[in-house]
Amino acid sequence: MAVYADLILYNGKVYTVDQNKSWCKAVAVAGGDILFVGANEEAKAYEGEQTKVIDLEGKMVLPGFFDSHAHVSMGGAEALFTVDLNDCESQQEAADAVKKFLDDKPDAEVIIGVGWGNAIGTGIGPRKEILDEIAPHVPVCLYSEDHHSLWVNSKALELAGITNETENPKGGVIERDPATGEASGTLRESAMNLVTNHIPEYTVEQYKEGILAYQKMAAACGITSVHEPFMRNGNALDAYSELEKEGKLTIRFRNSLFVDPEKGIDQVEELAAEREKHSQGTYFQTNSAKFFIDGVVEGATAYLEEPYEHIDSHGELVWDPESYKETAARLHKERFTIHIHSIGDASTRIALDGLEYAEEQDEPFDSRHAITHLQLVNPEDIGRMKKLNVVAVPNITRK
């Protein structure tokens, strides 16, 4: 029985990226799969009465790009509904952007902004006073460009109940005035949650709007698949599922569920249930789990073998190593692909220790476990990554 294509492209310059880096003229596609790549004449065998035919007239065809690290749902919503601070080169410019937002929306109950660079803190994070002058009556929460630091005003600190007696949470830092011990206005890593847990999440509709805006931009750049490496349960997952059911997704999204260091191994069953709920679609699937082992160099929270030059600290380790190992082993057993944020050389060694332990506890499978960012890696651990078949996902930029 003849197999006919849904679509045939003729007269193209098709770059196959096979082992020989060969070129051809025609491509036949059926049901979303490539049936044939080759000469125009041979492609005719797949042409039926219902086949759509396009004459490319010499235009080029390339395989689609896979973006291995894009925070689509969060970034899309932020681009549409928050204060854009990416072009601000000083604390004053960021404050001016906040003031303009508040002038335009005087009834705002909270102000969210994204994009300030750690450099504007001149070695330490920016302070609350400049934001207090502009918005003393409403919480202001401004994420750094890497989302590992939060600049807040006094109202936000009050909302979170942060006082001189509040201790740093595991893996986080509340920056303080050295003279008074009072929170100065910058929160690092898990300390951000003290405030953000009190801030309303974006709605499902806002997430959907942001995802669709990203999708349009990505498709124009030739991106056909995306890995979103950090998803909490909630509205963002529901937004993807609704868009899948509505037939509005045109590129493939593969997402990682966040693994909470406070819950450890106890959350594995919950994560497995979420994966089952969100893994049935063609364009949207959730099939991996995301650990954050450390922070970032810019905020002095990446976990290093040697201390930082400007402070007596090796950075912040987000997970207890033993808890991480046991949780990773259980997720591995449940056939999750494990995706790990690690920037420092010390945290990368701990990340590999956990993956090695997980492999030892269970029979091997095509896990595709990955470590992302990898700004500092001990040369000895590069060989370990190869031995364990761990995928390296370095990022030129992390905005």
C-alpha positions in Angstrom: 0.0 0.0 0.0 1.4 3.3 -1.1 2.2 5.9 1.6 1.5 9.4 0.6 2.8 12.6 2.1 0.8 15.4 3.6 3.4 17.9 2.3 6.2 17.8 -0.3 8.7 20.6 -0.7 10.3 20.7 -4.2 13.2 22.6 -5.8 14.8 23.6 -2.5 18.3 23.8 -1.2 17.8 21.4 1.7 20.7 21.0 4.1 20.4 17.6 5.7 23.1 17.8 8.4 23.7 14.1 7.9 27.2 12.6 8.4 28.2 13.7 4.9 26.7 17.2 5.2 24.8 16.5 2.0 22.4 18.7 0.1 19.2 17.7 -1.7 16.2 19.3 -3.4 13.0 17.7 -2.0 11.4 16.8 1.4 8.3 14.7 1.9 6.4 14.9 5.3 3.5 12.9 6.7 1.9 13.1 10.2 4.7 15.4 11.4 7.4 13.0 10.4 9.9 13.2 7.5 9.2 10.4 5.0 11.8 11.2 2.4 14.7 13.5 1.7 16.3 13.4 -1.8 15.8 14.3 -5.4 12.7 15.9 -6.9 12.0 12.9 -9.2 12.0 10.4 -6.3 9.8 12.6 -4.1 7.0 12.2 -6.7 6.4 8.7 -5.5 4.9 10.2 -2.2 2.6 12.7 -4.0 -1.1 11.8 -3.7 -4.3 13.6 -4.4 -4.4 15.2 -0.9 -0.7 16.1 -0.8 0.1 19.8 -0.4 2.9 20.8 -2.8 5.2 23.8 -2.4 7.7 24.9 -5.0 10.5 26.5 -3.0 12.1 28.1 -6.1 15.6 27.6 -4.7 14.9 28.7 -1.2 16.9 27.1 1.6 15.6 24.6 4.1 17.3 23.9 7.4 16.5 21.6 10.3 14.8 23.5 13.2 16.8 24.7 16.2 16.2 23.2 19.7 16.6 25.9 22.4 17.9 23.9 25.3 17.3 26.5 28.0 14.5 29.1 27.8 12.3 30.3 30.6 9.3 30.8 28.3 6.3 31.0 30.6 7.9 33.2 33.2 9.8 35.3 30.7 6.9 35.7 28.4 4.6 36.9 31.2 7.3 39.2 32.6 7.9 40.8 29.2 4.2 41.7 28.9 3.2 42.6 32.5 6.2 43.9 34.5 8.6 46.9 34.5 11.4 46.3 32.0 14.8 47.1 33.6 17.1 45.5 31.1 18.4 48.7 29.7 18.9 50.4 33.1 22.5 51.1 33.8 22.1 52.5 37.3 19.9 52.2 40.4 18.5 55.7 39.6 17.5 54.6 36.0 15.8 51.5 37.5 14.0 53.7 40.0 12.9 56.1 37.3 11.4 53.1 35.4 9.4 52.1 38.5 8.2 55.6 38.9 6.9 55.8 35.3 5.1 52.5 35.8 3.5 53.7 39.0 2.5 57.0 37.3 0.8 55.0 34.6 -0.8 52.6 37.0 -1.4 54.5 40.3 -3.8 51.8 41.6 -1.2 48.9 41.3 -1.2 46.8 44.4 2.3 45.5 43.8 5.1 46.5 41.4 7.1 43.7 39.7 10.2 44.5 37.6 12.8 42.4 35.9 16.3 42.9 34.5 18.6 45.0 36.7 22.3 44.0 36.4 24.2 42.9 39.5 26.9 45.5 38.5 24.7 48.4 39.5 25.1 47.3 43.2 28.8 48.0 43.0 29.8 44.7 44.7 26.7 44.5 47.0 23.0 44.6 46.2 21.0 47.8 45.7 19.3 49.3 48.7 15.6 49.8 49.6 15.7 53.5 50.3 15.7 54.6 46.7 12.5 52.6 46.1 11.0 53.8 49.4 11.1 57.4 48.1 9.1 56.4 45.0 6.7 53.9 46.4 6.5 53.9 50.2 2.9 52.5 50.2 3.1 49.5 47.8 5.5 46.5 47.7 8.1 46.8 45.0 9.9 43.6 43.9 12.6 43.8 41.2 14.3 40.7 39.9 17.9 40.8 38.7 18.5 39.9 35.1 19.5 36.3 36.2 16.5 36.0 38.6 18.8 35.0 41.4 18.5 38.3 43.3 15.5 40.4 44.3 15.7 44.2 45.1 12.8 45.2 47.3 11.5 48.2 49.2 10.6 48.4 52.9 6.9 47.6 52.2 7.9 44.3 50.6 10.1 43.5 53.6 7.2 44.3 55.9 4.9 42.1 53.9 7.4 39.2 54.3 7.8 39.9 58.0 11.6 40.2 57.6 13.2 41.8 60.7 16.7 42.1 62.3 16.0 38.7 63.9 15.1 36.9 60.7 17.7 34.2 59.9 19.0 33.5 56.4 17.1 30.5 54.9 19.0 27.5 53.7 20.8 28.5 50.5 19.8 32.1 50.7 21.1 35.5 51.9 19.3 38.5 53.4 21.8 41.4 52.7 22.0 43.7 55.7 23.4 47.1 56.7 26.7 46.3 58.4 26.1 49.0 61.0 22.5 48.2 62.1 21.9 44.6 61.0 18.8 45.8 59.2 17.8 44.2 55.9 19.2 46.6 53.3 16.9 45.7 50.3 18.6 42.8 48.4 17.6 39.2 48.8 19.6 36.4 47.3 18.5 32.9 46.1 16.1 31.2 48.5 15.7 34.4 50.6 13.7 35.8 47.7 10.9 33.3 48.5 10.3 35.1 51.8 8.8 37.9 49.7 7.7 36.2 46.5 5.6 33.7 48.4 3.3 36.7 49.3 3.1 38.0 45.7 0.2 36.7 43.5 1.2 34.4 40.6 0.4 35.4 37.0 -2.9 34.1 35.9 -3.4 31.3 33.4 -4.5 33.8 30.8 -1.4 35.9 31.4 0.9 32.9 31.0 -0.9 31.9 27.8 -0.5 35.3 26.3 3.3 35.3 27.2 3.8 31.8 25.8 2.1 32.6 22.5 4.2 35.8 22.2 7.4 33.8 22.7 6.2 31.1 20.3 5.7 33.7 17.5 9.2 35.1 18.1 10.8 31.7 18.3 9.2 30.4 15.2 10.5 33.4 13.2 14.0 32.5 14.4 13.7 28.9 13.2 13.2 27.4 16.7 11.0 24.4 16.6 11.5 22.8 20.0 12.2 24.3 23.5 13.3 23.0 26.9 11.8 25.1 29.7 14.1 24.2 32.6 12.0 25.4 35.6 8.3 24.9 36.2 6.5 25.1 39.5 3.1 23.3 39.7 0.3 25.7 39.0 -0.9 28.3 36.5 2.0 28.0 34.0 1.5 24.2 33.6 -2.3 24.7 33.2 -1.6 27.4 30.6 0.5 25.0 28.5 -2.1 22.3 28.8 -4.9 24.6 27.7 -2.9 25.8 24.7 -2.2 22.2 23.7 -6.0 21.3 23.9 -6.9 24.5 22.0 -4.5 23.5 19.2 -2.5 26.8 19.6 1.0 25.3 20.1 3.1 25.1 17.0 6.5 24.3 18.5 7.3 21.6 20.9 7.8 22.4 24.6 9.6 20.0 27.0 9.5 21.2 30.6 11.2 20.4 33.9 9.4 20.3 37.2 11.0 22.2 40.1 12.5 19.9 42.8 12.1 21.8 46.2 15.1 21.4 48.6 12.8 21.8 51.5 10.7 18.8 50.6 13.5 16.4 49.5 12.6 12.8 48.6 9.1 13.2 50.0 7.9 15.1 46.9 8.8 12.5 44.3 5.3 10.9 44.2 3.8 14.3 43.8 6.2 15.1 40.9 5.5 11.8 39.3 1.7 12.6 39.4 2.3 16.0 37.8 4.4 14.4 35.1 1.6 12.0 34.3 -0.9 14.8 34.2 1.2 16.9 31.8 3.0 14.4 29.6 0.3 13.2 27.1 0.4 16.0 24.6 2.2 16.2 21.2 3.5 19.7 21.7 3.7 20.0 25.5 5.2 17.4 27.7 6.7 17.5 31.2 9.3 14.7 31.6 12.2 16.0 33.7 13.0 17.3 37.1 15.0 20.4 37.9 17.5 20.8 40.8 19.2 24.1 41.8 22.4 23.1 43.5 23.9 26.7 43.9 23.4 30.3 42.8 25.3 32.6 40.5 28.8 34.1 40.5 27.4 37.7 40.1 25.6 37.4 43.4 28.5 35.5 45.1 26.2 32.6 45.6 27.7 30.1 43.1 29.3 27.4 45.2 33.1 27.4 44.7 36.0 25.2 45.8 38.0 28.4 46.6 36.5 31.4 48.4 35.5 34.6 46.6 38.1 37.4 46.5 35.9 40.2 47.9 34.1 38.2 50.7 35.1 35.3 53.0 32.6 32.9 51.4 32.5 29.9 49.1 29.0 30.8 48.0 25.7 29.1 48.8 24.9 25.4 48.6 21.1 25.2 48.1 20.7 21.4 48.8 22.1 19.3 51.6 24.3 16.9 49.6 22.9 13.7 51.1 19.3 14.8 50.7 20.1 15.7 47.1 21.7 12.3 46.4 18.8 10.3 47.8 16.2 12.5 46.0 18.1 12.3 42.7 18.3 8.5 43.0 14.6 8.2 43.6 13.8 10.4 40.6 16.2 8.4 38.5 14.4 5.2 39.6 11.1 6.8 38.5 12.7 7.4 35.1 12.8 11.2 35.3 15.5 13.0 33.3 17.3 15.1 35.9 18.3 18.6 34.9 20.7 20.4 37.3 21.5 24.1 37.7 25.2 24.3 38.7 27.6 27.2 38.1 30.4 26.7 40.7 33.1 24.0 40.5 32.2 22.7 43.9 28.5 22.5 43.2 29.2 20.6 39.9 31.2 18.0 41.8 28.3 17.5 44.2 25.9 17.3 41.2 28.0 14.6 39.6 28.3 12.7 42.9 24.5 12.5 43.1 24.1 11.4 39.5 26.8 8.8 39.9 25.0 7.5 43.1 21.7 7.4 41.3 23.2 5.2 38.5 24.7 2.9 41.1 21.3 2.3 42.8 19.4 1.2 39.7 19.8 -0.3 36.2 20.9 2.2 33.6 18.6 3.7 31.0 18.8 6.4 28.4 18.4 9.1 31.0 20.0 12.1 29.3 20.6 13.7 32.7 22.1 17.2 32.2 23.9 19.9 34.1 23.3 23.4 32.9 25.4 26.7 33.0 28.8 25.1 34.1 30.7 28.4 34.3 33.4 26.8 36.5 34.3 23.1 36.2 37.2 21.2 37.8 39.0 19.6 34.8 38.8 16.2 36.7 35.0 16.4 36.5 34.9 16.8 32.7 35.9 13.1 32.4 33.3 12.1 34.9 30.6 13.8 32.8 31.7 11.7 29.8 31.8 8.5 31.8 28.3 9.1 33.2 26.9 10.3 29.9 25.8 13.6 31.5 24.8 16.2 28.9 26.6 19.5 29.3 24.3 22.5 28.7 26.5 25.6 28.9 25.0 29.0 28.2 26.8 31.9 26.5 24.3 34.3 28.3 21.7 33.6 31.0 19.3 36.6 30.6 
